[in-house]
Amino acid sequence: MISNAYAQAAQPSGGDALISMLPIIVMFGLLYFLMIRPQMKKAKEHKQMIDALQKGDEVVVMGVIGKVVKLGDGYVGVEVADGTVMHFQRQAVTTLLPKGTVHDVMK
């Protein structure tokens, strides 16, 4: 009563495979230009800022504003109040502030 159903053999065609892969390729391209590339650029700028730190620079470290008074290979000493120095890892520095900012904040 019910006849048997047989699967047909797939017939390879070069054009169909490329067209079916095109949306995936486009998605990877968009992912790269919208997410990966900007993140890499931001990381590169942060590394350049960390490498260029000098004594006297005014920075924000994990929300704490202060002036750089000591630099080590992996650490930075930040004066957060008169005579109070806190030590942080260099990577914790988030922002380099314009000169005079710390003086204005500590008034």
C-alpha distances in whole Angstrom, upper triangle without the diagonal:
4,6,10,13,16,19,22,25,28,30,34,36,40,40,37,38,42,41,38,41,44,43,44,47,48,48,50,53,53,53,56,58,58,58,59,61,63,63,65,67,68,69,71,73,73,74,77,78,79,80,83,84,88,90,91,88,86,83,80,79,76,78,81,84,87,89,88,91,90,87,86,83,80,82,84,87,87,90,88,92,95,96,92,90,86,84,81,78,79,75,75,78,76,78,81,83,86,90,91,88,89,93,92,89,92,94
4,7,9,13,16,18,22,24,27,30,33,36,37,34,35,38,37,35,38,40,40,40,43,45,44,46,49,49,49,52,54,54,54,55,58,60,60,61,64,65,65,67,69,70,70,73,75,75,76,79,80,84,87,87,84,83,79,77,75,73,74,78,80,83,85,84,87,86,83,82,79,76,78,80,83,83,86,85,88,92,92,88,86,83,81,77,75,75,71,72,74,72,74,77,80,83,86,88,85,86,89,88,86,88,91
4,6,10,13,15,19,22,24,28,30,34,34,31,32,36,35,33,36,38,38,39,42,43,43,45,47,48,48,51,53,53,53,54,57,59,59,60,63,64,64,66,68,69,69,72,74,74,75,78,79,83,86,87,83,82,79,76,75,72,74,78,80,83,84,84,87,85,83,81,78,76,78,80,83,83,86,85,88,92,92,88,86,82,80,77,74,74,71,71,73,71,74,77,79,82,85,87,84,85,89,88,86,88,91
4,6,10,13,16,19,21,25,28,31,32,29,30,33,33,31,33,36,36,36,39,41,41,42,45,46,46,48,51,51,51,51,54,56,56,57,60,61,61,63,66,66,67,69,71,71,72,75,77,80,83,84,81,80,76,74,73,70,72,75,78,80,82,81,84,82,80,78,75,73,75,77,80,80,83,82,86,89,89,86,83,80,78,74,71,71,68,69,71,69,71,74,77,80,83,85,82,83,87,86,84,86,89
4,7,9,13,15,18,22,24,28,28,25,26,30,29,27,30,32,32,33,35,37,37,39,41,42,42,45,47,47,47,48,50,53,53,54,56,58,58,60,62,63,63,66,68,68,69,72,73,77,80,81,77,77,73,71,69,67,69,72,75,77,79,78,81,79,77,75,72,70,72,74,77,77,80,79,83,86,86,83,80,77,75,71,68,68,65,66,68,66,68,71,74,76,80,82,79,80,84,83,80,83,86
4,6,9,12,15,18,21,25,26,23,24,27,27,25,28,31,31,31,34,36,36,37,40,41,41,43,46,46,46,46,49,51,51,52,55,56,56,58,61,61,62,64,66,66,67,70,72,76,78,80,76,75,72,70,68,66,68,71,74,76,78,77,79,78,75,73,70,68,70,72,76,76,79,78,82,85,85,82,79,76,73,70,67,67,63,64,66,65,67,70,72,75,79,81,78,79,83,82,80,82,85
4,6,9,12,15,18,21,22,20,20,24,24,21,24,27,27,27,30,32,32,33,36,37,37,39,42,42,42,43,45,48,48,48,51,53,53,54,57,58,58,60,63,63,64,66,68,72,75,76,73,72,69,66,65,63,65,68,70,73,74,73,76,74,72,70,67,65,67,69,72,72,76,75,79,82,82,79,76,72,70,67,64,63,60,61,63,61,63,66,69,72,75,77,75,76,79,78,76,79,82
4,6,9,12,15,18,20,17,18,22,22,20,23,25,26,27,29,31,31,33,35,36,37,39,41,42,42,42,45,47,47,48,51,52,53,54,57,58,58,60,62,63,64,66,68,72,75,76,73,72,69,67,66,63,65,69,71,73,74,73,76,75,72,70,67,65,67,69,73,73,76,76,79,83,83,79,77,73,71,67,64,64,60,62,63,61,64,66,69,71,75,77,75,76,79,79,77,79,82
4,6,9,13,16,18,16,16,20,20,19,21,24,25,25,27,30,30,31,33,35,36,37,40,41,41,41,43,46,46,46,49,51,51,52,55,56,56,58,60,61,62,64,66,70,73,74,71,70,67,65,64,62,64,68,70,72,73,72,75,73,70,68,65,63,65,68,71,71,75,74,78,81,81,78,75,72,69,66,63,62,58,60,62,60,62,65,67,70,73,76,73,75,78,78,76,78,81
4,6,9,13,14,12,12,16,17,15,17,20,22,22,23,26,27,28,30,32,32,34,36,37,37,37,39,42,43,43,45,47,47,49,51,52,53,55,57,58,58,61,63,67,70,71,68,67,64,62,61,59,61,65,66,69,70,68,71,70,67,65,62,60,63,65,68,68,72,71,75,78,78,75,72,69,66,63,60,59,55,57,59,57,59,61,64,66,70,72,70,71,75,74,72,75,78
4,6,10,12,10,11,15,15,15,17,20,22,22,23,26,27,28,29,31,32,34,36,37,38,38,39,42,43,43,45,48,48,49,51,53,53,55,57,58,58,61,63,67,70,71,68,68,65,63,62,60,62,66,67,69,70,69,72,70,67,66,63,61,63,65,69,69,72,72,76,79,79,76,73,70,67,64,61,60,56,58,59,57,59,62,64,67,70,73,70,72,75,75,73,76,79
4,7,9,8,8,11,13,13,14,17,19,19,20,23,24,25,26,29,30,31,33,34,35,35,36,39,40,40,42,45,45,45,48,50,50,51,54,55,55,58,60,64,67,68,65,65,62,60,59,58,60,63,65,66,67,66,69,67,64,63,59,58,60,62,66,66,70,69,73,76,76,73,70,67,65,61,58,57,53,55,56,55,56,59,62,64,67,70,68,69,73,72,71,73,76
4,6,6,7,9,11,11,13,15,18,18,19,21,23,24,25,27,29,29,31,33,34,34,35,38,39,39,41,43,44,44,47,49,49,50,53,54,54,56,59,63,66,67,64,64,61,59,59,57,59,62,64,66,66,65,68,67,64,62,59,58,60,62,65,66,69,69,73,76,76,73,70,67,64,61,57,56,53,55,56,54,55,58,60,62,66,68,66,68,71,71,69,72,75
4,6,6,7,9,10,11,13,16,17,16,19,21,21,22,25,26,27,28,30,32,31,32,35,36,36,38,41,41,41,44,46,46,47,50,51,51,53,56,59,63,64,61,61,58,57,56,55,57,60,61,63,64,62,65,64,61,59,56,55,57,59,63,63,66,66,70,73,73,70,67,64,62,58,55,53,50,52,53,51,53,55,57,59,63,66,64,65,69,68,67,70,73
4,6,5,6,9,10,11,14,15,15,17,19,20,21,23,25,26,27,29,30,30,31,34,35,35,37,40,40,41,43,45,45,47,49,50,51,53,55,59,62,63,60,60,57,56,55,54,56,59,60,62,63,62,65,64,60,59,56,55,57,59,62,62,66,65,69,72,73,70,67,64,62,58,55,53,50,52,52,50,52,54,56,58,61,64,62,64,67,67,65,68,71
4,5,5,6,9,10,12,14,14,16,18,19,20,22,24,25,27,28,29,30,31,34,35,35,37,39,40,41,43,45,45,47,49,50,51,53,55,59,62,63,60,59,56,55,55,53,55,58,59,61,62,61,65,63,60,59,56,54,57,58,62,62,65,65,68,71,72,69,66,63,61,57,54,53,49,51,52,50,51,53,56,58,61,64,62,63,67,66,65,68,70
4,6,5,6,9,11,12,12,15,16,17,18,21,22,23,25,26,27,27,28,31,32,32,35,37,37,38,41,42,43,44,47,48,48,50,53,56,60,61,57,57,54,53,52,51,53,56,57,59,60,59,62,60,57,56,53,51,54,55,59,59,62,62,66,69,69,66,63,60,58,54,51,50,46,48,49,47,49,51,54,56,59,62,60,61,65,64,63,66,68
4,5,5,6,10,10,10,12,14,15,16,18,20,20,22,24,25,25,26,29,30,30,32,34,35,36,38,40,40,42,44,45,46,48,50,54,57,58,55,55,52,51,50,49,51,54,55,57,58,56,60,58,55,54,51,50,52,54,57,57,60,60,64,67,67,64,62,59,56,52,49,48,45,46,47,45,46,49,51,53,57,59,57,59,62,62,60,63,66
4,5,5,8,10,10,11,14,15,16,17,19,21,22,23,25,25,26,29,30,31,32,35,36,36,39,40,41,42,45,46,47,49,51,55,58,59,55,55,52,50,50,49,50,54,55,57,58,57,60,59,56,55,53,51,53,54,58,57,61,60,64,67,67,65,62,59,57,53,50,49,45,47,47,45,46,49,51,53,56,59,57,59,62,61,60,63,66
4,6,7,8,10,11,13,14,16,17,18,20,22,23,24,24,26,29,30,30,32,34,35,36,38,40,41,42,44,45,46,48,51,54,57,58,55,54,51,50,49,47,49,52,54,56,57,56,59,58,55,54,52,50,52,53,57,56,60,59,63,66,66,63,61,58,55,52,49,48,44,46,47,44,46,48,51,53,56,59,56,58,62,61,59,62,65
4,6,5,6,9,10,11,13,15,16,17,19,20,21,21,23,25,26,27,29,31,32,33,35,37,37,39,41,42,43,45,47,51,54,55,51,51,48,47,46,45,46,50,51,53,54,53,56,55,52,51,48,46,48,50,53,53,57,56,60,63,63,60,58,54,52,48,45,44,41,42,43,41,43,45,48,50,53,56,54,55,59,58,57,59,62
4,5,5,6,9,10,11,12,14,15,17,18,20,20,21,24,25,26,27,30,30,31,33,35,36,37,40,41,42,44,46,49,53,54,50,50,47,45,45,44,45,49,50,52,53,52,55,54,51,50,48,46,48,49,52,52,55,55,59,62,62,60,57,54,52,48,45,44,40,42,42,40,41,44,46,48,51,54,52,54,57,56,55,58,61
4,5,5,6,9,10,10,12,14,15,16,18,18,20,22,23,24,26,28,29,30,32,34,35,37,38,40,41,43,45,48,52,52,48,48,45,43,43,41,43,46,47,50,51,50,54,53,50,49,47,45,47,48,51,50,54,53,57,60,60,57,55,52,50,46,43,42,39,40,41,38,39,42,44,46,50,52,50,51,55,54,53,56,58
4,5,5,6,9,10,11,12,14,15,16,16,18,21,22,22,24,26,27,28,31,32,33,35,36,37,39,41,43,46,49,50,47,46,43,41,41,39,41,44,46,48,49,48,51,50,47,47,44,42,44,45,48,48,52,51,55,58,58,55,53,49,47,44,41,40,36,37,38,36,38,40,43,45,48,51,49,50,54,53,51,54,57
4,5,5,6,9,10,11,13,14,15,15,16,19,20,21,23,25,26,26,29,30,31,33,35,36,37,39,41,45,48,49,45,45,42,41,40,39,41,44,45,47,48,47,50,49,46,45,43,41,43,44,47,47,51,50,54,57,58,55,52,49,47,43,40,39,35,37,38,35,37,39,42,44,47,50,48,49,53,52,51,54,56
4,5,5,6,9,10,11,12,14,15,15,18,19,20,22,24,25,26,28,30,31,32,34,35,36,38,40,44,47,48,44,44,41,39,39,38,40,43,44,46,47,46,49,49,46,45,43,41,43,44,47,47,50,49,53,56,57,54,51,48,46,43,40,38,35,36,37,34,35,38,40,42,45,48,46,47,51,50,49,52,54
4,5,5,6,9,10,10,12,13,14,16,17,19,20,22,23,25,27,28,29,31,32,34,35,37,39,42,46,46,42,42,39,37,37,35,37,40,41,44,45,44,47,47,44,43,41,39,41,42,45,44,47,47,50,54,54,51,49,46,44,40,38,36,33,34,34,32,33,36,38,40,44,46,44,45,49,48,47,50,52
4,5,5,6,9,10,10,10,12,15,15,16,18,20,21,22,24,26,26,28,30,31,32,34,36,40,43,44,40,40,37,36,35,34,36,39,40,42,43,42,45,44,41,41,38,36,38,39,42,42,46,45,49,52,52,50,47,44,42,38,35,34,30,32,32,30,32,34,37,39,42,45,43,44,48,47,46,48,51
4,5,5,6,9,10,10,10,13,15,15,17,19,20,21,23,25,26,27,29,30,31,33,35,39,42,43,39,39,36,35,35,34,36,39,40,41,42,41,45,44,41,41,38,36,38,39,42,42,45,45,49,52,52,50,47,44,42,38,35,34,30,32,32,30,31,33,36,37,41,44,42,43,47,46,45,48,51
4,5,5,6,8,9,10,12,14,15,16,18,20,21,22,24,25,27,28,30,31,33,35,38,42,42,38,38,35,33,33,32,34,37,38,40,41,40,44,43,40,40,38,36,38,38,41,41,44,43,47,50,51,48,46,43,41,37,35,33,29,31,31,28,29,32,34,36,39,42,40,41,45,44,43,46,48
4,6,5,6,7,9,10,11,13,15,16,17,19,21,22,23,25,27,28,29,31,33,37,40,40,36,36,33,31,31,30,31,34,35,38,39,38,41,41,38,38,35,33,35,36,39,38,41,41,45,48,48,45,43,40,38,34,32,30,27,28,28,26,27,30,32,35,38,40,38,40,43,42,41,44,47
4,6,6,5,6,9,10,10,12,14,15,16,18,20,21,22,24,26,27,28,30,34,37,38,35,34,31,30,30,29,31,34,35,36,37,36,40,39,36,35,33,31,33,34,37,37,40,40,44,47,47,44,42,39,37,33,30,28,25,27,27,25,26,28,31,33,36,39,37,39,42,42,40,43,46
4,6,6,5,7,10,11,11,13,15,16,17,19,21,22,23,25,26,28,30,34,37,37,34,33,30,29,30,29,30,33,34,36,36,36,39,39,36,36,34,32,34,34,37,37,40,39,43,46,47,44,42,39,37,33,31,29,26,27,27,24,25,27,29,31,35,37,35,37,41,40,39,42,44
4,6,7,7,9,11,12,13,15,16,17,19,21,22,23,25,27,28,30,33,36,37,33,32,29,28,28,27,28,31,32,34,35,35,38,38,36,36,34,32,33,33,36,35,38,38,41,44,45,43,40,38,36,32,30,28,25,26,26,23,24,26,28,30,34,36,34,36,39,38,37,40,42
4,6,6,6,9,10,11,12,15,16,17,19,21,22,23,25,26,28,31,34,35,31,30,27,26,26,24,26,29,30,32,33,33,36,36,33,33,31,29,30,31,34,33,36,35,39,42,43,40,38,35,33,29,27,25,22,23,23,20,22,24,27,29,33,35,33,34,38,37,35,38,41
4,6,5,6,9,10,11,12,14,16,17,19,20,21,23,25,26,30,33,34,30,30,27,26,25,24,26,29,30,32,33,32,35,34,31,31,29,27,28,29,33,32,36,35,39,42,42,40,37,34,32,28,26,24,20,22,22,20,22,24,27,29,33,35,33,34,38,38,36,39,42
4,5,5,6,9,10,11,12,14,15,17,19,20,21,23,25,29,32,33,29,29,26,25,25,25,27,29,30,31,32,31,34,34,31,31,28,27,28,29,32,32,35,35,39,42,42,40,37,34,32,29,26,24,21,22,22,20,21,23,26,28,31,34,32,33,37,37,36,38,41
4,5,5,6,9,10,11,12,14,15,17,18,20,21,23,27,30,30,26,26,23,22,23,22,24,26,27,29,29,29,32,32,29,29,28,26,27,27,30,29,33,32,36,39,39,37,34,32,30,27,24,22,19,20,20,17,18,20,22,24,28,31,28,30,34,33,32,35,38
4,5,5,6,9,10,11,12,14,15,17,18,20,22,25,28,29,25,25,22,21,20,20,21,24,25,27,28,27,30,29,27,27,25,23,24,25,28,27,30,30,34,37,37,35,32,29,27,24,21,19,16,17,17,15,16,19,22,24,27,30,28,29,33,32,31,34,37
4,5,5,6,9,10,11,12,14,15,17,18,20,24,27,28,25,25,22,22,21,21,23,26,26,27,28,26,30,29,26,25,23,21,23,24,27,27,31,31,35,37,38,35,32,30,27,24,21,19,16,18,18,16,17,19,22,25,28,31,29,30,33,34,32,35,38
4,5,5,6,9,10,11,12,14,15,17,19,22,26,26,23,23,21,20,21,21,23,25,25,26,26,25,28,28,25,25,23,22,23,24,27,27,30,30,34,36,37,35,32,29,27,24,21,19,16,18,17,15,16,17,20,22,25,28,27,28,31,31,31,33,36
4,5,5,6,9,10,11,12,14,15,17,21,24,24,20,20,17,17,17,17,19,21,21,23,23,22,26,25,23,24,22,20,21,21,24,24,27,27,30,33,34,31,29,26,24,21,19,16,13,15,14,12,12,14,17,19,23,25,24,25,28,28,27,30,33
4,5,5,6,9,10,11,12,14,16,19,23,24,20,20,17,17,16,17,19,21,21,22,23,21,25,24,21,21,19,17,19,19,22,22,26,26,30,32,33,30,27,25,22,19,16,14,11,13,13,11,13,15,18,21,23,26,25,25,29,29,28,30,33
4,5,5,6,9,10,11,12,15,18,22,23,20,20,18,18,18,19,21,23,23,23,23,21,24,23,20,21,18,17,19,19,23,23,26,27,31,33,33,31,28,26,24,20,17,14,12,15,14,13,14,15,18,20,23,26,25,26,29,30,29,31,34
4,5,5,6,9,10,11,13,16,20,20,17,17,15,16,16,18,19,21,20,21,20,19,22,22,19,20,19,18,19,18,21,21,24,25,28,31,31,29,26,24,23,20,17,14,12,14,13,11,11,12,15,17,19,23,21,23,26,27,26,28,31
4,5,5,6,9,10,11,15,18,18,15,15,13,13,13,14,16,17,17,18,18,17,20,19,17,17,16,15,15,15,18,18,21,22,25,28,28,26,23,21,19,16,14,11,9,10,9,8,9,10,13,16,19,22,20,21,24,25,24,26,29
4,5,5,6,9,10,14,17,19,16,17,14,15,15,16,19,19,19,19,19,17,20,18,15,15,14,12,14,14,18,18,22,23,27,29,29,27,23,21,19,16,13,10,8,11,10,10,12,12,16,18,20,23,22,23,26,27,26,28,31
4,5,5,6,9,12,16,17,14,16,14,16,16,18,20,21,20,20,18,16,19,18,15,16,15,14,16,15,19,19,22,23,27,29,29,27,24,22,20,18,15,12,11,14,12,12,12,11,15,17,18,22,21,22,25,26,26,28,31
4,5,5,6,10,13,14,11,12,11,12,13,15,17,17,16,16,15,13,16,16,14,15,14,14,14,13,16,16,19,20,23,25,26,24,21,20,18,15,14,10,10,12,9,9,8,8,11,13,15,18,18,18,21,23,22,24,27
4,5,6,9,12,14,11,12,10,12,11,14,16,16,16,15,14,12,15,14,11,12,11,10,11,10,13,14,17,19,22,24,24,22,19,17,15,12,10,6,7,9,7,9,9,9,13,15,17,20,19,19,22,23,23,24,27
4,6,9,12,14,12,15,13,15,15,18,20,20,19,18,16,13,15,14,11,11,10,10,12,11,15,16,19,21,24,26,25,24,20,19,17,15,12,9,10,13,11,13,13,12,15,17,18,21,21,21,24,26,25,26,30
4,6,10,12,10,12,12,15,15,18,20,19,18,17,14,12,14,14,11,13,12,13,13,12,15,15,18,20,23,24,24,23,20,20,18,16,15,11,12,14,12,13,12,10,13,14,15,18,19,19,22,23,24,25,28
4,7,9,7,9,9,12,13,16,17,16,15,13,11,8,11,10,8,11,11,12,11,9,11,12,14,16,19,21,21,20,16,16,14,13,12,9,11,12,10,12,11,8,11,13,13,16,16,16,19,21,21,21,24
4,6,6,9,10,14,15,18,19,18,15,13,10,7,8,9,7,11,12,13,12,10,11,11,13,16,18,19,19,18,16,16,15,15,14,12,14,15,12,15,13,11,12,13,12,15,16,15,17,20,20,21,24
4,6,9,11,14,15,19,19,17,15,11,8,5,5,6,7,11,13,15,13,9,9,9,11,14,16,16,15,15,13,14,13,14,15,13,16,16,14,16,15,12,13,14,12,14,15,14,15,19,19,19,21
4,6,9,13,14,18,18,16,13,10,6,5,6,9,10,14,17,17,15,12,11,9,10,12,14,14,14,15,13,14,15,16,17,15,18,17,14,16,14,11,11,11,9,10,12,11,12,15,16,15,18
4,6,10,12,16,16,14,11,9,6,5,8,10,11,14,16,17,14,11,11,9,11,12,15,16,17,16,14,15,15,15,15,13,15,15,11,13,10,7,8,8,7,10,10,10,12,14,15,15,18
4,7,10,13,13,11,7,6,4,6,10,12,13,16,18,18,15,12,11,9,9,10,12,14,16,15,13,14,14,14,15,13,15,14,10,11,9,6,5,7,6,8,7,7,10,11,11,12,15
4,6,10,9,8,6,6,6,7,11,13,13,16,17,16,14,11,11,8,10,10,13,16,17,15,13,12,13,12,13,11,12,10,7,7,6,5,5,9,10,11,9,8,12,13,12,14,17
4,6,6,5,5,7,9,10,14,15,15,17,19,17,14,12,12,9,11,10,14,17,18,15,14,12,13,11,12,11,11,9,6,6,5,7,7,11,12,13,11,10,14,14,12,14,17
4,5,5,6,8,10,10,13,14,14,16,17,14,12,10,10,8,11,10,14,17,18,15,12,10,10,8,9,9,9,6,4,6,7,9,11,14,16,17,14,13,16,17,15,16,19
4,6,8,11,14,14,17,17,17,18,19,16,14,13,13,12,14,12,16,19,20,16,15,12,12,9,10,11,10,6,7,7,9,12,13,17,19,19,16,15,19,19,16,17,21
4,6,10,13,15,18,19,19,21,22,19,17,15,15,12,14,11,14,18,19,16,15,13,14,12,14,14,13,10,9,8,9,12,12,16,17,17,14,13,16,16,13,15,18
4,7,10,12,15,16,17,19,21,18,15,13,12,9,10,7,11,14,15,12,12,10,12,11,13,14,14,10,9,10,10,12,12,15,16,16,13,11,14,14,11,12,16
4,7,10,13,15,16,19,21,19,16,13,12,8,9,6,9,13,14,12,12,11,13,12,15,14,15,12,10,10,9,10,9,12,12,12,9,7,10,11,9,9,13
4,7,9,12,14,16,19,18,14,11,9,6,5,4,8,10,12,10,9,9,11,11,14,14,15,13,10,12,11,10,9,12,11,11,9,6,9,11,10,9,13
4,6,9,11,15,17,17,14,10,8,5,5,7,9,10,11,11,9,10,11,12,14,13,16,14,11,13,12,10,10,11,10,10,10,7,9,12,12,11,14
4,6,7,11,14,14,11,7,6,5,6,9,12,13,12,12,9,10,10,10,12,11,14,13,10,13,12,10,11,13,12,13,13,11,13,16,15,15,18
4,7,10,14,14,11,8,6,6,6,10,12,12,11,11,8,10,10,12,14,13,16,16,14,17,16,14,15,16,14,15,15,13,15,18,17,16,19
4,7,10,11,8,6,5,7,9,12,14,15,13,12,9,10,9,10,12,11,15,15,13,17,17,15,17,19,17,18,19,16,18,21,21,20,23
4,7,8,6,5,6,9,12,15,17,18,16,15,12,12,9,10,10,9,12,13,12,16,16,15,17,19,18,20,20,18,20,23,23,22,26
4,6,5,6,8,12,15,18,20,21,19,18,14,13,10,10,9,9,12,14,13,17,18,17,20,22,22,23,23,22,24,27,26,25,29
4,6,8,11,14,18,20,23,24,22,21,17,16,12,11,9,8,11,13,14,17,19,18,21,24,24,26,26,24,27,29,28,28,32
4,7,10,13,17,19,22,24,22,20,16,14,10,9,6,6,8,10,11,15,17,17,20,23,23,26,25,23,26,29,27,27,31
4,7,10,13,15,19,20,18,16,12,10,7,6,4,5,8,9,10,14,16,16,18,21,21,23,22,20,23,26,24,24,27
4,6,10,12,15,17,15,13,10,8,6,5,6,6,9,9,9,12,14,13,15,18,18,19,19,17,19,22,21,20,24
4,7,9,12,13,12,10,6,6,4,6,9,9,13,12,11,14,15,14,16,18,17,18,18,15,17,20,19,18,21
4,6,9,11,10,8,5,5,6,8,10,10,13,11,10,13,13,12,13,16,15,15,14,11,14,17,15,14,18
4,6,7,7,6,4,6,9,11,14,14,17,15,13,16,15,14,14,16,15,14,13,10,12,15,13,11,15
4,7,8,6,6,7,10,12,15,16,18,15,13,15,15,15,14,16,15,14,12,9,11,13,11,9,13
4,6,5,7,10,13,15,19,19,21,19,17,19,18,18,16,18,16,14,13,10,10,13,11,8,11
4,6,8,12,15,17,21,21,24,21,20,22,21,20,19,19,17,15,15,11,11,14,13,10,12
4,6,10,13,16,20,20,23,21,20,23,22,21,20,22,19,18,18,14,14,17,16,13,15
4,7,10,13,17,18,21,18,17,20,20,20,19,21,19,18,18,14,15,17,16,13,16
4,7,10,13,15,17,15,15,18,18,18,18,20,19,18,17,14,16,18,17,15,18
4,7,10,12,14,12,12,15,16,17,18,20,20,20,18,15,17,20,17,16,20
4,7,9,12,10,11,14,16,16,18,21,21,21,20,17,20,22,20,19,23
4,6,8,7,8,11,14,15,17,20,20,21,20,18,21,23,20,20,24
4,5,5,8,11,14,15,18,21,22,23,22,20,23,25,23,23,27
4,5,6,9,11,12,15,18,19,21,20,19,22,24,22,23,27
4,5,8,11,12,16,19,21,23,21,20,24,25,23,24,28
4,6,9,12,14,18,20,21,19,18,22,23,20,21,25
4,6,8,11,14,16,18,16,15,19,20,18,19,23
4,7,10,13,16,18,15,15,19,19,18,19,23
4,6,10,12,14,12,13,16,17,15,18,21
4,7,9,12,10,11,14,15,15,17,20
4,6,8,7,8,11,12,12,14,17
4,6,6,9,11,11,12,15,16
4,6,8,9,10,12,13,15
4,6,5,6,9,10,11
4,5,5,6,9,10
4,5,5,6,9
4,6,5,7
4,6,6
4,6
4
